[in-house]
Amino acid sequence: MKKFEEKTIHSEPIFKGKVISLKVDDVILPNGKESKREIVNHPGAVAIIPITDEGKIILVEQYRKALERSIIEIPAGKLEKGESPEHTARRELEEETGYGCHELTYLQTFATSPGFADEVIHLYVAKQLYTIDVKAELDEDEFVSLMEVSLQEAEEMVKEQKIYDAKTAFAVLWMKLQEQK
């Protein structure tokens, strides 16, 4: 048994959408009492820290409806069925930035919102970037603008809450730690 495991006794699907599904689980808590858990299922995603030869980070700005605002992020996207995280990372890098990379390094996988969702993000660093001759198409509902920024500029964006999501803040922290080595 896992420490503090909650045993599911019943699961009820509530919603199945294009990207996510929602279910409500009845669980037995470690103390023997019953409770309910609302859980969002997500296929998982990748995020890429693209670093230019000059040491700048390529970021994308896009509108996020759930937040009702535009934010600046590292390129990212959801895993397609049957697609490996590395393949998704290369595809999303090309689609969102118009760059490919000769060096793609896996960093780690982390949970985005473990209190209610099973989504994980597989994080990669892309180096030795090159421009794609025939740029891959963005998804039809995706609109982004690109920027190249220094680590110091990215840190300012975190302070100003222009960088507002955890995966990008994590990327900036990772870059900062690399600089200190």
C-alpha positions in Angstrom: 0.0 0.0 0.0 1.2 3.5 -0.8 1.5 6.0 2.1 -1.9 7.8 2.6 -3.4 5.9 -0.4 -7.0 6.6 -1.1 -8.8 3.5 -2.5 -11.3 4.1 -5.2 -14.6 2.4 -4.6 -16.6 4.0 -7.4 -15.8 6.2 -10.4 -18.4 8.2 -12.3 -17.5 9.8 -15.7 -18.9 13.3 -15.8 -17.6 14.9 -19.1 -15.4 13.8 -22.0 -14.1 16.6 -24.2 -11.5 17.0 -27.0 -8.6 17.5 -24.6 -9.8 16.6 -21.0 -12.3 14.4 -19.3 -13.7 14.8 -15.8 -14.7 12.1 -13.3 -15.9 12.0 -9.7 -14.4 9.2 -7.6 -15.7 7.9 -4.3 -12.7 7.0 -2.2 -11.9 5.4 1.2 -9.4 7.6 3.0 -6.5 6.3 5.1 -8.6 6.8 8.3 -11.4 4.6 6.8 -13.8 7.4 6.1 -15.3 8.0 2.6 -14.8 11.1 0.5 -15.2 12.4 -3.1 -12.5 13.4 -5.5 -13.1 15.4 -8.7 -10.4 14.4 -11.2 -9.4 15.9 -14.5 -7.8 13.4 -16.9 -5.4 14.9 -19.4 -3.2 13.0 -22.0 -0.1 14.8 -20.8 2.1 17.4 -22.5 5.6 18.5 -23.4 7.4 21.8 -22.9 10.6 22.9 -24.5 13.3 25.4 -23.3 14.7 26.5 -26.7 18.1 28.2 -26.2 19.8 30.1 -29.0 23.6 29.9 -29.7 23.7 33.3 -27.9 22.2 31.9 -24.8 18.8 33.5 -25.2 15.5 31.7 -24.5 12.8 31.7 -27.2 9.4 32.4 -25.7 5.9 32.6 -27.1 3.2 35.0 -26.1 -0.4 33.8 -26.4 -3.9 34.4 -25.0 -5.0 31.9 -22.4 -8.8 32.0 -22.2 -8.9 30.3 -18.7 -6.9 33.3 -17.4 -8.6 35.9 -19.6 -5.2 37.3 -20.6 -2.1 36.9 -22.6 1.0 35.3 -21.0 4.5 34.6 -22.1 5.5 30.9 -22.1 8.0 28.4 -23.3 6.7 26.4 -26.3 4.5 23.5 -25.2 1.7 21.3 -26.4 -0.2 18.2 -25.6 0.8 14.7 -26.5 -1.2 13.2 -29.4 -2.3 9.6 -29.1 0.5 7.2 -29.9 3.1 10.0 -30.0 6.3 9.8 -27.9 7.1 12.9 -25.7 10.3 13.5 -27.7 8.4 13.5 -31.0 5.8 15.9 -29.6 8.6 18.2 -28.3 10.2 18.4 -31.8 6.8 18.9 -33.4 5.7 21.6 -31.0 9.1 23.4 -31.3 8.7 23.6 -35.0 5.0 24.5 -35.0 5.2 27.3 -32.4 8.7 28.8 -33.2 9.6 27.8 -36.7 12.8 26.2 -35.4 14.2 22.7 -35.3 17.0 21.5 -33.1 20.0 19.3 -33.5 20.2 18.7 -29.7 17.1 17.8 -27.7 17.7 16.8 -24.0 15.1 15.4 -21.7 15.2 17.2 -18.3 12.3 15.7 -16.2 8.6 15.1 -15.9 6.4 16.9 -13.4 2.8 17.1 -12.4 1.0 20.4 -13.1 -1.9 20.4 -10.7 -1.8 17.2 -8.7 -4.6 18.2 -6.4 -7.2 17.6 -9.1 -5.6 16.6 -12.4 -3.3 13.8 -13.7 -1.6 16.0 -16.3 2.2 15.7 -16.4 4.6 17.7 -18.5 7.7 16.2 -20.0 10.3 19.0 -20.1 13.1 19.2 -22.7 15.9 21.6 -23.6 16.5 22.4 -27.3 19.9 23.6 -28.4 21.7 24.0 -31.7 18.6 25.5 -33.2 18.0 26.0 -37.0 15.3 27.7 -39.0 12.8 25.3 -40.6 12.6 25.9 -44.4 8.9 25.0 -44.6 7.4 26.1 -41.3 4.9 23.7 -39.7 1.4 25.0 -39.2 0.1 26.1 -35.9 -3.2 24.5 -34.7 -6.1 26.4 -36.3 -7.1 27.9 -32.9 -3.6 28.9 -31.9 -2.1 32.4 -32.3 1.4 33.2 -30.9 4.1 35.7 -31.3 7.8 34.9 -30.7 10.5 36.7 -28.7 14.1 35.9 -27.8 15.0 37.1 -24.3 18.0 36.9 -22.0 17.8 35.2 -18.7 17.7 38.5 -16.9 14.8 39.7 -19.1 12.9 36.4 -18.4 13.5 36.9 -14.6 12.0 40.4 -14.9 9.0 38.9 -16.8 8.4 36.6 -13.9 8.5 39.5 -11.4 6.1 41.5 -13.6 3.8 38.4 -13.9 4.1 38.4 -17.7 5.5 34.9 -17.2 2.7 33.5 -15.1 2.7 29.8 -15.6 4.6 27.2 -13.5 6.3 25.4 -16.5 7.9 28.7 -17.7 8.8 29.9 -14.2 10.5 26.4 -13.7 12.3 26.9 -17.0 13.7 30.3 -15.9 14.8 28.8 -12.6 16.5 25.9 -14.4 18.3 28.5 -16.6 19.4 30.4 -13.5 20.8 27.3 -11.9 22.7 26.4 -15.1 24.2 29.9 -15.1 25.5 29.4 -11.5 27.3 26.1 -12.4 
